[in-house]
Amino acid sequence: MLMANTLRFRNADKIERIFDLKGSTVSREVKITPQTKHTATLKDTNFVKIQRDDNLFKFMQEDVGKIRKILSKDVKFLMKHGIMDYSLLLSAEKFSHSSIMTDDGEKLGPETPQSTSHE
């Protein structure tokens, strides 16, 4: 099974980083140079280093639960069909607090604490 890149960007200039995560750090690093574009697809080791140094991703607790459920369903599907290769394509996009929508369609305003923001 092969899937195409499913990321859709409204504005590629707002993309900070893109990661192709497989859950391993063995041979999973892209050398970052001054010429590396912000839309280059980085790998697991890059993610670990960038998250440690910059805390790029800050998820709301409810989103963490949703992501875990989705990943769990994916793993069960892959196991059922004897597929062992898996990638999670993850991107970080610049945003303002006022552009974040909750599941019930409400906008989070500027009064929302920084710790509740997400990617």
Jmol script that loads the backbone (N, CA, C; Angstrom):
load data "model"
ATOM      1  N   MET A   1       0.847  -1.165   0.000  1.00  0.00           N
ATOM      2  CA  MET A   1       0.000   0.000   0.000  1.00  0.00           C
ATOM      3  C   MET A   1       0.897   1.234   0.000  1.00  0.00           C
ATOM      4  N   LEU A   2       0.643   2.143  -0.898  1.00  0.00           N
ATOM      5  CA  LEU A   2       1.428   3.362  -1.000  1.00  0.00           C
ATOM      6  C   LEU A   2       0.470   4.537  -0.981  1.00  0.00           C
ATOM      7  N   MET A   3       0.776   5.519  -0.143  1.00  0.00           N
ATOM      8  CA  MET A   3      -0.088   6.691  -0.061  1.00  0.00           C
ATOM      9  C   MET A   3       0.692   7.927  -0.466  1.00  0.00           C
ATOM     10  N   ALA A   4       0.017   8.833  -1.086  1.00  0.00           N
ATOM     11  CA  ALA A   4       0.623  10.101  -1.487  1.00  0.00           C
ATOM     12  C   ALA A   4       0.678  11.041  -0.289  1.00  0.00           C
ATOM     13  N   ASN A   5       1.465  12.079  -0.402  1.00  0.00           N
ATOM     14  CA  ASN A   5       1.524  13.124   0.605  1.00  0.00           C
ATOM     15  C   ASN A   5       0.134  13.734   0.735  1.00  0.00           C
ATOM     16  N   THR A   6      -0.430  13.697   1.929  1.00  0.00           N
ATOM     17  CA  THR A   6      -1.796  14.177   2.130  1.00  0.00           C
ATOM     18  C   THR A   6      -1.851  15.543   2.792  1.00  0.00           C
ATOM     19  N   LEU A   7      -0.710  16.171   2.997  1.00  0.00           N
ATOM     20  CA  LEU A   7      -0.721  17.493   3.618  1.00  0.00           C
ATOM     21  C   LEU A   7      -1.256  18.527   2.636  1.00  0.00           C
ATOM     22  N   ARG A   8      -2.146  19.361   3.133  1.00  0.00           N
ATOM     23  CA  ARG A   8      -2.706  20.443   2.332  1.00  0.00           C
ATOM     24  C   ARG A   8      -2.404  21.750   3.055  1.00  0.00           C
ATOM     25  N   PHE A   9      -1.771  22.684   2.353  1.00  0.00           N
ATOM     26  CA  PHE A   9      -1.395  23.952   2.968  1.00  0.00           C
ATOM     27  C   PHE A   9      -2.192  25.092   2.351  1.00  0.00           C
ATOM     28  N   ARG A  10      -2.685  25.966   3.209  1.00  0.00           N
ATOM     29  CA  ARG A  10      -3.301  27.192   2.697  1.00  0.00           C
ATOM     30  C   ARG A  10      -2.210  28.147   2.244  1.00  0.00           C
ATOM     31  N   ASN A  11      -1.111  28.150   2.979  1.00  0.00           N
ATOM     32  CA  ASN A  11      -0.014  29.058   2.675  1.00  0.00           C
ATOM     33  C   ASN A  11       1.290  28.381   3.100  1.00  0.00           C
ATOM     34  N   ALA A  12       2.071  27.906   2.145  1.00  0.00           N
ATOM     35  CA  ALA A  12       3.310  27.187   2.450  1.00  0.00           C
ATOM     36  C   ALA A  12       4.314  28.051   3.201  1.00  0.00           C
ATOM     37  N   ASP A  13       4.194  29.374   3.107  1.00  0.00           N
ATOM     38  CA  ASP A  13       5.105  30.259   3.844  1.00  0.00           C
ATOM     39  C   ASP A  13       4.906  30.169   5.348  1.00  0.00           C
ATOM     40  N   LYS A  14       3.747  29.666   5.783  1.00  0.00           N
ATOM     41  CA  LYS A  14       3.474  29.537   7.219  1.00  0.00           C
ATOM     42  C   LYS A  14       3.973  28.210   7.793  1.00  0.00           C
ATOM     43  N   ILE A  15       4.448  27.314   6.927  1.00  0.00           N
ATOM     44  CA  ILE A  15       4.958  26.027   7.393  1.00  0.00           C
ATOM     45  C   ILE A  15       6.320  26.241   8.043  1.00  0.00           C
ATOM     46  N   GLU A  16       6.462  25.725   9.271  1.00  0.00           N
ATOM     47  CA  GLU A  16       7.757  25.806   9.951  1.00  0.00           C
ATOM     48  C   GLU A  16       8.581  24.556   9.694  1.00  0.00           C
ATOM     49  N   ARG A  17       7.962  23.400   9.804  1.00  0.00           N
ATOM     50  CA  ARG A  17       8.670  22.126   9.619  1.00  0.00           C
ATOM     51  C   ARG A  17       7.686  21.049   9.171  1.00  0.00           C
ATOM     52  N   ILE A  18       8.214  20.055   8.463  1.00  0.00           N
ATOM     53  CA  ILE A  18       7.462  18.862   8.093  1.00  0.00           C
ATOM     54  C   ILE A  18       8.304  17.661   8.514  1.00  0.00           C
ATOM     55  N   PHE A  19       7.658  16.672   9.116  1.00  0.00           N
ATOM     56  CA  PHE A  19       8.348  15.475   9.587  1.00  0.00           C
ATOM     57  C   PHE A  19       7.672  14.220   9.038  1.00  0.00           C
ATOM     58  N   ASP A  20       8.485  13.230   8.664  1.00  0.00           N
ATOM     59  CA  ASP A  20       8.034  11.890   8.300  1.00  0.00           C
ATOM     60  C   ASP A  20       8.509  10.996   9.437  1.00  0.00           C
ATOM     61  N   LEU A  21       7.601  10.629  10.338  1.00  0.00           N
ATOM     62  CA  LEU A  21       7.975   9.898  11.553  1.00  0.00           C
ATOM     63  C   LEU A  21       7.635   8.419  11.421  1.00  0.00           C
ATOM     64  N   LYS A  22       8.599   7.564  11.774  1.00  0.00           N
ATOM     65  CA  LYS A  22       8.415   6.118  11.713  1.00  0.00           C
ATOM     66  C   LYS A  22       8.579   5.437  13.073  1.00  0.00           C
ATOM     67  N   GLY A  23       8.959   6.187  14.096  1.00  0.00           N
ATOM     68  CA  GLY A  23       9.118   5.584  15.418  1.00  0.00           C
ATOM     69  C   GLY A  23      10.488   4.974  15.645  1.00  0.00           C
ATOM     70  N   SER A  24      11.464   5.351  14.847  1.00  0.00           N
ATOM     71  CA  SER A  24      12.829   4.852  14.991  1.00  0.00           C
ATOM     72  C   SER A  24      13.788   5.999  14.728  1.00  0.00           C
ATOM     73  N   THR A  25      14.937   5.952  15.383  1.00  0.00           N
ATOM     74  CA  THR A  25      15.957   6.968  15.116  1.00  0.00           C
ATOM     75  C   THR A  25      17.142   6.395  14.334  1.00  0.00           C
ATOM     76  N   VAL A  26      17.068   5.127  13.953  1.00  0.00           N
ATOM     77  CA  VAL A  26      18.141   4.488  13.187  1.00  0.00           C
ATOM     78  C   VAL A  26      18.078   5.000  11.744  1.00  0.00           C
ATOM     79  N   SER A  27      19.130   5.679  11.320  1.00  0.00           N
ATOM     80  CA  SER A  27      19.210   6.255   9.967  1.00  0.00           C
ATOM     81  C   SER A  27      18.001   7.139   9.660  1.00  0.00           C
ATOM     82  N   ARG A  28      17.537   7.881  10.658  1.00  0.00           N
ATOM     83  CA  ARG A  28      16.330   8.700  10.484  1.00  0.00           C
ATOM     84  C   ARG A  28      16.632  10.161  10.786  1.00  0.00           C
ATOM     85  N   GLU A  29      17.630  10.721  10.082  1.00  0.00           N
ATOM     86  CA  GLU A  29      17.970  12.123  10.255  1.00  0.00           C
ATOM     87  C   GLU A  29      18.335  12.735   8.908  1.00  0.00           C
ATOM     88  N   VAL A  30      17.843  13.947   8.692  1.00  0.00           N
ATOM     89  CA  VAL A  30      18.195  14.723   7.510  1.00  0.00           C
ATOM     90  C   VAL A  30      19.172  15.796   7.974  1.00  0.00           C
ATOM     91  N   LYS A  31      20.283  15.920   7.259  1.00  0.00           N
ATOM     92  CA  LYS A  31      21.246  16.958   7.611  1.00  0.00           C
ATOM     93  C   LYS A  31      20.635  18.323   7.277  1.00  0.00           C
ATOM     94  N   ILE A  32      20.540  19.183   8.291  1.00  0.00           N
ATOM     95  CA  ILE A  32      19.970  20.515   8.107  1.00  0.00           C
ATOM     96  C   ILE A  32      21.112  21.503   7.894  1.00  0.00           C
ATOM     97  N   THR A  33      21.035  22.210   6.787  1.00  0.00           N
ATOM     98  CA  THR A  33      22.035  23.224   6.438  1.00  0.00           C
ATOM     99  C   THR A  33      21.314  24.560   6.273  1.00  0.00           C
ATOM    100  N   PRO A  34      22.051  25.636   6.128  1.00  0.00           N
ATOM    101  CA  PRO A  34      21.390  26.927   5.868  1.00  0.00           C
ATOM    102  C   PRO A  34      20.538  26.913   4.592  1.00  0.00           C
ATOM    103  N   GLN A  35      20.841  26.000   3.674  1.00  0.00           N
ATOM    104  CA  GLN A  35      20.082  25.918   2.424  1.00  0.00           C
ATOM    105  C   GLN A  35      18.827  25.051   2.543  1.00  0.00           C
ATOM    106  N   THR A  36      18.648  24.356   3.681  1.00  0.00           N
ATOM    107  CA  THR A  36      17.487  23.491   3.853  1.00  0.00           C
ATOM    108  C   THR A  36      16.219  24.333   3.904  1.00  0.00           C
ATOM    109  N   LYS A  37      15.283  24.015   3.037  1.00  0.00           N
ATOM    110  CA  LYS A  37      14.021  24.759   2.997  1.00  0.00           C
ATOM    111  C   LYS A  37      13.142  24.377   4.193  1.00  0.00           C
ATOM    112  N   HIS A  38      12.297  25.305   4.612  1.00  0.00           N
ATOM    113  CA  HIS A  38      11.408  25.035   5.734  1.00  0.00           C
ATOM    114  C   HIS A  38      10.365  23.973   5.385  1.00  0.00           C
ATOM    115  N   THR A  39      10.181  23.709   4.111  1.00  0.00           N
ATOM    116  CA  THR A  39       9.229  22.683   3.686  1.00  0.00           C
ATOM    117  C   THR A  39       9.909  21.332   3.419  1.00  0.00           C
ATOM    118  N   ALA A  40      11.209  21.223   3.701  1.00  0.00           N
ATOM    119  CA  ALA A  40      11.901  19.935   3.541  1.00  0.00           C
ATOM    120  C   ALA A  40      11.330  18.940   4.549  1.00  0.00           C
ATOM    121  N   THR A  41      11.213  17.692   4.141  1.00  0.00           N
ATOM    122  CA  THR A  41      10.674  16.668   5.036  1.00  0.00           C
ATOM    123  C   THR A  41      11.803  16.107   5.890  1.00  0.00           C
ATOM    124  N   LEU A  42      11.694  16.349   7.201  1.00  0.00           N
ATOM    125  CA  LEU A  42      12.691  15.887   8.163  1.00  0.00           C
ATOM    126  C   LEU A  42      12.249  14.556   8.749  1.00  0.00           C
ATOM    127  N   LYS A  43      13.131  13.949   9.550  1.00  0.00           N
ATOM    128  CA  LYS A  43      12.847  12.605  10.066  1.00  0.00           C
ATOM    129  C   LYS A  43      12.865  12.575  11.593  1.00  0.00           C
ATOM    130  N   ASP A  44      12.737  11.378  12.142  1.00  0.00           N
ATOM    131  CA  ASP A  44      12.548  11.189  13.591  1.00  0.00           C
ATOM    132  C   ASP A  44      13.618  11.855  14.451  1.00  0.00           C
ATOM    133  N   THR A  45      14.886  11.674  14.122  1.00  0.00           N
ATOM    134  CA  THR A  45      15.954  12.260  14.935  1.00  0.00           C
ATOM    135  C   THR A  45      15.888  13.780  14.899  1.00  0.00           C
ATOM    136  N   ASN A  46      15.570  14.349  13.731  1.00  0.00           N
ATOM    137  CA  ASN A  46      15.378  15.796  13.641  1.00  0.00           C
ATOM    138  C   ASN A  46      14.245  16.239  14.568  1.00  0.00           C
ATOM    139  N   PHE A  47      13.144  15.484  14.547  1.00  0.00           N
ATOM    140  CA  PHE A  47      11.994  15.814  15.385  1.00  0.00           C
ATOM    141  C   PHE A  47      12.376  15.831  16.866  1.00  0.00           C
ATOM    142  N   VAL A  48      13.067  14.787  17.316  1.00  0.00           N
ATOM    143  CA  VAL A  48      13.464  14.694  18.727  1.00  0.00           C
ATOM    144  C   VAL A  48      14.327  15.891  19.120  1.00  0.00           C
ATOM    145  N   LYS A  49      15.304  16.219  18.286  1.00  0.00           N
ATOM    146  CA  LYS A  49      16.201  17.350  18.596  1.00  0.00           C
ATOM    147  C   LYS A  49      15.466  18.684  18.583  1.00  0.00           C
ATOM    148  N   ILE A  50      14.646  18.912  17.572  1.00  0.00           N
ATOM    149  CA  ILE A  50      13.930  20.190  17.460  1.00  0.00           C
ATOM    150  C   ILE A  50      12.911  20.333  18.580  1.00  0.00           C
ATOM    151  N   GLN A  51      12.207  19.264  18.900  1.00  0.00           N
ATOM    152  CA  GLN A  51      11.219  19.330  19.978  1.00  0.00           C
ATOM    153  C   GLN A  51      11.907  19.586  21.321  1.00  0.00           C
ATOM    154  N   ARG A  52      13.046  18.943  21.544  1.00  0.00           N
ATOM    155  CA  ARG A  52      13.795  19.140  22.782  1.00  0.00           C
ATOM    156  C   ARG A  52      14.304  20.574  22.901  1.00  0.00           C
ATOM    157  N   ASP A  53      14.847  21.102  21.818  1.00  0.00           N
ATOM    158  CA  ASP A  53      15.465  22.430  21.844  1.00  0.00           C
ATOM    159  C   ASP A  53      14.460  23.575  21.731  1.00  0.00           C
ATOM    160  N   ASP A  54      13.414  23.400  20.917  1.00  0.00           N
ATOM    161  CA  ASP A  54      12.503  24.506  20.608  1.00  0.00           C
ATOM    162  C   ASP A  54      11.074  24.314  21.110  1.00  0.00           C
ATOM    163  N   ASN A  55      10.741  23.101  21.580  1.00  0.00           N
ATOM    164  CA  ASN A  55       9.368  22.807  22.012  1.00  0.00           C
ATOM    165  C   ASN A  55       8.370  23.263  20.942  1.00  0.00           C
ATOM    166  N   LEU A  56       8.604  22.840  19.717  1.00  0.00           N
ATOM    167  CA  LEU A  56       7.830  23.274  18.560  1.00  0.00           C
ATOM    168  C   LEU A  56       6.353  22.894  18.658  1.00  0.00           C
ATOM    169  N   PHE A  57       6.071  21.690  19.165  1.00  0.00           N
ATOM    170  CA  PHE A  57       4.691  21.217  19.245  1.00  0.00           C
ATOM    171  C   PHE A  57       4.175  21.311  20.667  1.00  0.00           C
ATOM    172  N   LYS A  58       3.032  21.975  20.821  1.00  0.00           N
ATOM    173  CA  LYS A  58       2.348  22.088  22.111  1.00  0.00           C
ATOM    174  C   LYS A  58       0.905  21.685  21.859  1.00  0.00           C
ATOM    175  N   PHE A  59       0.526  20.511  22.339  1.00  0.00           N
ATOM    176  CA  PHE A  59      -0.813  19.985  22.084  1.00  0.00           C
ATOM    177  C   PHE A  59      -1.730  20.210  23.274  1.00  0.00           C
ATOM    178  N   MET A  60      -3.008  20.460  22.978  1.00  0.00           N
ATOM    179  CA  MET A  60      -4.013  20.471  24.022  1.00  0.00           C
ATOM    180  C   MET A  60      -4.212  19.026  24.467  1.00  0.00           C
ATOM    181  N   GLN A  61      -4.507  18.830  25.739  1.00  0.00           N
ATOM    182  CA  GLN A  61      -4.639  17.479  26.287  1.00  0.00           C
ATOM    183  C   GLN A  61      -5.678  16.659  25.520  1.00  0.00           C
ATOM    184  N   GLU A  62      -6.794  17.267  25.150  1.00  0.00           N
ATOM    185  CA  GLU A  62      -7.823  16.521  24.415  1.00  0.00           C
ATOM    186  C   GLU A  62      -7.306  16.072  23.048  1.00  0.00           C
ATOM    187  N   ASP A  63      -6.428  16.860  22.434  1.00  0.00           N
ATOM    188  CA  ASP A  63      -5.856  16.471  21.144  1.00  0.00           C
ATOM    189  C   ASP A  63      -4.906  15.290  21.287  1.00  0.00           C
ATOM    190  N   VAL A  64      -4.176  15.236  22.389  1.00  0.00           N
ATOM    191  CA  VAL A  64      -3.277  14.101  22.639  1.00  0.00           C
ATOM    192  C   VAL A  64      -4.086  12.811  22.664  1.00  0.00           C
ATOM    193  N   GLY A  65      -5.220  12.833  23.348  1.00  0.00           N
ATOM    194  CA  GLY A  65      -6.084  11.651  23.403  1.00  0.00           C
ATOM    195  C   GLY A  65      -6.599  11.255  22.029  1.00  0.00           C
ATOM    196  N   LYS A  66      -6.992  12.228  21.226  1.00  0.00           N
ATOM    197  CA  LYS A  66      -7.493  11.942  19.877  1.00  0.00           C
ATOM    198  C   LYS A  66      -6.398  11.345  19.004  1.00  0.00           C
ATOM    199  N   ILE A  67      -5.209  11.912  19.092  1.00  0.00           N
ATOM    200  CA  ILE A  67      -4.092  11.399  18.294  1.00  0.00           C
ATOM    201  C   ILE A  67      -3.776   9.961  18.697  1.00  0.00           C
ATOM    202  N   ARG A  68      -3.769   9.679  19.990  1.00  0.00           N
ATOM    203  CA  ARG A  68      -3.494   8.303  20.451  1.00  0.00           C
ATOM    204  C   ARG A  68      -4.545   7.328  19.943  1.00  0.00           C
ATOM    205  N   LYS A  69      -5.815   7.723  19.948  1.00  0.00           N
ATOM    206  CA  LYS A  69      -6.880   6.841  19.452  1.00  0.00           C
ATOM    207  C   LYS A  69      -6.697   6.561  17.966  1.00  0.00           C
ATOM    208  N   ILE A  70      -6.383   7.596  17.198  1.00  0.00           N
ATOM    209  CA  ILE A  70      -6.178   7.430  15.757  1.00  0.00           C
ATOM    210  C   ILE A  70      -5.001   6.502  15.488  1.00  0.00           C
ATOM    211  N   LEU A  71      -3.888   6.717  16.191  1.00  0.00           N
ATOM    212  CA  LEU A  71      -2.718   5.864  16.000  1.00  0.00           C
ATOM    213  C   LEU A  71      -3.018   4.422  16.398  1.00  0.00           C
ATOM    214  N   SER A  72      -3.768   4.235  17.481  1.00  0.00           N
ATOM    215  CA  SER A  72      -4.127   2.896  17.915  1.00  0.00           C
ATOM    216  C   SER A  72      -4.967   2.186  16.854  1.00  0.00           C
ATOM    217  N   LYS A  73      -5.923   2.875  16.267  1.00  0.00           N
ATOM    218  CA  LYS A  73      -6.738   2.288  15.196  1.00  0.00           C
ATOM    219  C   LYS A  73      -5.873   1.942  13.988  1.00  0.00           C
ATOM    220  N   ASP A  74      -4.951   2.831  13.647  1.00  0.00           N
ATOM    221  CA  ASP A  74      -4.056   2.579  12.515  1.00  0.00           C
ATOM    222  C   ASP A  74      -3.217   1.325  12.755  1.00  0.00           C
ATOM    223  N   VAL A  75      -2.662   1.203  13.954  1.00  0.00           N
ATOM    224  CA  VAL A  75      -1.816   0.050  14.286  1.00  0.00           C
ATOM    225  C   VAL A  75      -2.633  -1.242  14.210  1.00  0.00           C
ATOM    226  N   LYS A  76      -3.850  -1.236  14.730  1.00  0.00           N
ATOM    227  CA  LYS A  76      -4.706  -2.430  14.659  1.00  0.00           C
ATOM    228  C   LYS A  76      -4.991  -2.812  13.211  1.00  0.00           C
ATOM    229  N   PHE A  77      -5.270  -1.820  12.376  1.00  0.00           N
ATOM    230  CA  PHE A  77      -5.520  -2.078  10.957  1.00  0.00           C
ATOM    231  C   PHE A  77      -4.290  -2.689  10.297  1.00  0.00           C
ATOM    232  N   LEU A  78      -3.130  -2.087  10.543  1.00  0.00           N
ATOM    233  CA  LEU A  78      -1.895  -2.588   9.935  1.00  0.00           C
ATOM    234  C   LEU A  78      -1.584  -4.006  10.404  1.00  0.00           C
ATOM    235  N   MET A  79      -1.776  -4.273  11.684  1.00  0.00           N
ATOM    236  CA  MET A  79      -1.528  -5.623  12.210  1.00  0.00           C
ATOM    237  C   MET A  79      -2.469  -6.634  11.572  1.00  0.00           C
ATOM    238  N   LYS A  80      -3.729  -6.268  11.434  1.00  0.00           N
ATOM    239  CA  LYS A  80      -4.728  -7.165  10.842  1.00  0.00           C
ATOM    240  C   LYS A  80      -4.361  -7.555   9.417  1.00  0.00           C
ATOM    241  N   HIS A  81      -3.732  -6.637   8.694  1.00  0.00           N
ATOM    242  CA  HIS A  81      -3.392  -6.883   7.295  1.00  0.00           C
ATOM    243  C   HIS A  81      -1.917  -7.240   7.088  1.00  0.00           C
ATOM    244  N   GLY A  82      -1.191  -7.468   8.175  1.00  0.00           N
ATOM    245  CA  GLY A  82       0.199  -7.908   8.076  1.00  0.00           C
ATOM    246  C   GLY A  82       1.132  -6.859   7.488  1.00  0.00           C
ATOM    247  N   ILE A  83       0.817  -5.586   7.725  1.00  0.00           N
ATOM    248  CA  ILE A  83       1.650  -4.496   7.209  1.00  0.00           C
ATOM    249  C   ILE A  83       2.486  -3.953   8.353  1.00  0.00           C
ATOM    250  N   MET A  84       3.799  -3.827   8.134  1.00  0.00           N
ATOM    251  CA  MET A  84       4.642  -3.386   9.237  1.00  0.00           C
ATOM    252  C   MET A  84       5.225  -1.991   9.064  1.00  0.00           C
ATOM    253  N   ASP A  85       5.127  -1.415   7.884  1.00  0.00           N
ATOM    254  CA  ASP A  85       5.710  -0.093   7.651  1.00  0.00           C
ATOM    255  C   ASP A  85       4.661   0.980   7.908  1.00  0.00           C
ATOM    256  N   TYR A  86       5.045   1.987   8.658  1.00  0.00           N
ATOM    257  CA  TYR A  86       4.106   3.046   9.024  1.00  0.00           C
ATOM    258  C   TYR A  86       4.851   4.360   9.103  1.00  0.00           C
ATOM    259  N   SER A  87       4.258   5.402   8.577  1.00  0.00           N
ATOM    260  CA  SER A  87       4.805   6.745   8.718  1.00  0.00           C
ATOM    261  C   SER A  87       3.694   7.678   9.166  1.00  0.00           C
ATOM    262  N   LEU A  88       4.068   8.604  10.015  1.00  0.00           N
ATOM    263  CA  LEU A  88       3.163   9.673  10.410  1.00  0.00           C
ATOM    264  C   LEU A  88       3.732  10.955   9.819  1.00  0.00           C
ATOM    265  N   LEU A  89       2.985  11.576   8.930  1.00  0.00           N
ATOM    266  CA  LEU A  89       3.411  12.828   8.322  1.00  0.00           C
ATOM    267  C   LEU A  89       2.856  13.957   9.184  1.00  0.00           C
ATOM    268  N   LEU A  90       3.757  14.745   9.760  1.00  0.00           N
ATOM    269  CA  LEU A  90       3.393  15.772  10.736  1.00  0.00           C
ATOM    270  C   LEU A  90       3.982  17.103  10.299  1.00  0.00           C
ATOM    271  N   SER A  91       3.167  18.147  10.324  1.00  0.00           N
ATOM    272  CA  SER A  91       3.684  19.463   9.952  1.00  0.00           C
ATOM    273  C   SER A  91       3.392  20.460  11.061  1.00  0.00           C
ATOM    274  N   ALA A  92       4.239  21.464  11.160  1.00  0.00           N
ATOM    275  CA  ALA A  92       4.049  22.567  12.099  1.00  0.00           C
ATOM    276  C   ALA A  92       3.819  23.820  11.278  1.00  0.00           C
ATOM    277  N   GLU A  93       2.741  24.523  11.605  1.00  0.00           N
ATOM    278  CA  GLU A  93       2.372  25.730  10.872  1.00  0.00           C
ATOM    279  C   GLU A  93       2.265  26.893  11.846  1.00  0.00           C
ATOM    280  N   LYS A  94       2.761  28.058  11.453  1.00  0.00           N
ATOM    281  CA  LYS A  94       2.635  29.262  12.272  1.00  0.00           C
ATOM    282  C   LYS A  94       1.161  29.670  12.299  1.00  0.00           C
ATOM    283  N   PHE A  95       0.694  30.136  13.437  1.00  0.00           N
ATOM    284  CA  PHE A  95      -0.700  30.545  13.552  1.00  0.00           C
ATOM    285  C   PHE A  95      -0.828  31.608  14.632  1.00  0.00           C
ATOM    286  N   SER A  96      -1.960  32.248  14.641  1.00  0.00           N
ATOM    287  CA  SER A  96      -2.298  33.152  15.736  1.00  0.00           C
ATOM    288  C   SER A  96      -3.351  32.456  16.589  1.00  0.00           C
ATOM    289  N   HIS A  97      -3.407  32.771  17.874  1.00  0.00           N
ATOM    290  CA  HIS A  97      -4.401  32.145  18.753  1.00  0.00           C
ATOM    291  C   HIS A  97      -5.814  32.312  18.222  1.00  0.00           C
ATOM    292  N   SER A  98      -6.085  33.456  17.606  1.00  0.00           N
ATOM    293  CA  SER A  98      -7.447  33.719  17.138  1.00  0.00           C
ATOM    294  C   SER A  98      -7.828  32.846  15.942  1.00  0.00           C
ATOM    295  N   SER A  99      -6.863  32.166  15.332  1.00  0.00           N
ATOM    296  CA  SER A  99      -7.174  31.319  14.182  1.00  0.00           C
ATOM    297  C   SER A  99      -7.478  29.876  14.583  1.00  0.00           C
ATOM    298  N   ILE A 100      -7.356  29.533  15.872  1.00  0.00           N
ATOM    299  CA  ILE A 100      -7.601  28.170  16.332  1.00  0.00           C
ATOM    300  C   ILE A 100      -9.081  27.985  16.618  1.00  0.00           C
ATOM    301  N   MET A 101      -9.637  26.908  16.067  1.00  0.00           N
ATOM    302  CA  MET A 101     -11.041  26.586  16.299  1.00  0.00           C
ATOM    303  C   MET A 101     -11.131  25.338  17.178  1.00  0.00           C
ATOM    304  N   THR A 102     -12.054  25.353  18.134  1.00  0.00           N
ATOM    305  CA  THR A 102     -12.298  24.171  18.948  1.00  0.00           C
ATOM    306  C   THR A 102     -13.180  23.213  18.164  1.00  0.00           C
ATOM    307  N   ASP A 103     -13.372  21.990  18.679  1.00  0.00           N
ATOM    308  CA  ASP A 103     -14.211  21.005  17.996  1.00  0.00           C
ATOM    309  C   ASP A 103     -15.649  21.480  17.838  1.00  0.00           C
ATOM    310  N   ASP A 104     -16.111  22.328  18.759  1.00  0.00           N
ATOM    311  CA  ASP A 104     -17.487  22.811  18.650  1.00  0.00           C
ATOM    312  C   ASP A 104     -17.596  24.114  17.871  1.00  0.00           C
ATOM    313  N   GLY A 105     -16.548  24.482  17.138  1.00  0.00           N
ATOM    314  CA  GLY A 105     -16.601  25.615  16.232  1.00  0.00           C
ATOM    315  C   GLY A 105     -16.313  26.972  16.834  1.00  0.00           C
ATOM    316  N   GLU A 106     -15.906  26.998  18.098  1.00  0.00           N
ATOM    317  CA  GLU A 106     -15.597  28.279  18.739  1.00  0.00           C
ATOM    318  C   GLU A 106     -14.138  28.630  18.511  1.00  0.00           C
ATOM    319  N   LYS A 107     -13.882  29.933  18.350  1.00  0.00           N
ATOM    320  CA  LYS A 107     -12.500  30.390  18.200  1.00  0.00           C
ATOM    321  C   LYS A 107     -11.878  30.592  19.571  1.00  0.00           C
ATOM    322  N   LEU A 108     -10.613  30.206  19.697  1.00  0.00           N
ATOM    323  CA  LEU A 108      -9.873  30.516  20.903  1.00  0.00           C
ATOM    324  C   LEU A 108      -9.318  31.916  20.738  1.00  0.00           C
ATOM    325  N   GLY A 109      -9.530  32.752  21.694  1.00  0.00           N
ATOM    326  CA  GLY A 109      -9.103  34.144  21.593  1.00  0.00           C
ATOM    327  C   GLY A 109      -7.707  34.362  22.117  1.00  0.00           C
ATOM    328  N   PRO A 110      -7.224  35.600  22.052  1.00  0.00           N
ATOM    329  CA  PRO A 110      -5.878  35.927  22.514  1.00  0.00           C
ATOM    330  C   PRO A 110      -5.703  35.734  24.017  1.00  0.00           C
ATOM    331  N   GLU A 111      -6.826  35.640  24.760  1.00  0.00           N
ATOM    332  CA  GLU A 111      -6.714  35.432  26.201  1.00  0.00           C
ATOM    333  C   GLU A 111      -6.354  33.996  26.558  1.00  0.00           C
ATOM    334  N   THR A 112      -6.356  33.112  25.562  1.00  0.00           N
ATOM    335  CA  THR A 112      -6.032  31.707  25.770  1.00  0.00           C
ATOM    336  C   THR A 112      -4.554  31.581  26.139  1.00  0.00           C
ATOM    337  N   PRO A 113      -4.253  30.891  27.252  1.00  0.00           N
ATOM    338  CA  PRO A 113      -2.849  30.737  27.652  1.00  0.00           C
ATOM    339  C   PRO A 113      -2.033  30.020  26.584  1.00  0.00           C
ATOM    340  N   GLN A 114      -0.765  30.361  26.492  1.00  0.00           N
ATOM    341  CA  GLN A 114       0.153  29.774  25.511  1.00  0.00           C
ATOM    342  C   GLN A 114       0.188  28.260  25.613  1.00  0.00           C
ATOM    343  N   SER A 115       0.066  27.729  26.813  1.00  0.00           N
ATOM    344  CA  SER A 115       0.215  26.282  26.994  1.00  0.00           C
ATOM    345  C   SER A 115      -0.920  25.492  26.368  1.00  0.00           C
ATOM    346  N   THR A 116      -2.017  26.145  25.996  1.00  0.00           N
ATOM    347  CA  THR A 116      -3.122  25.399  25.389  1.00  0.00           C
ATOM    348  C   THR A 116      -3.082  25.415  23.877  1.00  0.00           C
ATOM    349  N   SER A 117      -2.062  26.048  23.321  1.00  0.00           N
ATOM    350  CA  SER A 117      -1.991  26.076  21.866  1.00  0.00           C
ATOM    351  C   SER A 117      -1.566  24.719  21.335  1.00  0.00           C
ATOM    352  N   HIS A 118      -1.836  24.499  20.054  1.00  0.00           N
ATOM    353  CA  HIS A 118      -1.363  23.270  19.422  1.00  0.00           C
ATOM    354  C   HIS A 118      -0.761  23.595  18.083  1.00  0.00           C
ATOM    355  N   GLU A 119      -0.044  22.612  17.522  1.00  0.00           N
ATOM    356  CA  GLU A 119       0.738  22.785  16.316  1.00  0.00           C
ATOM    357  C   GLU A 119       0.190  23.714  15.394  1.00  0.00           C
TER     358      GLU A 119
END
end "model"
wireframe off; spacefill off
backbone 0.3
color backbone group
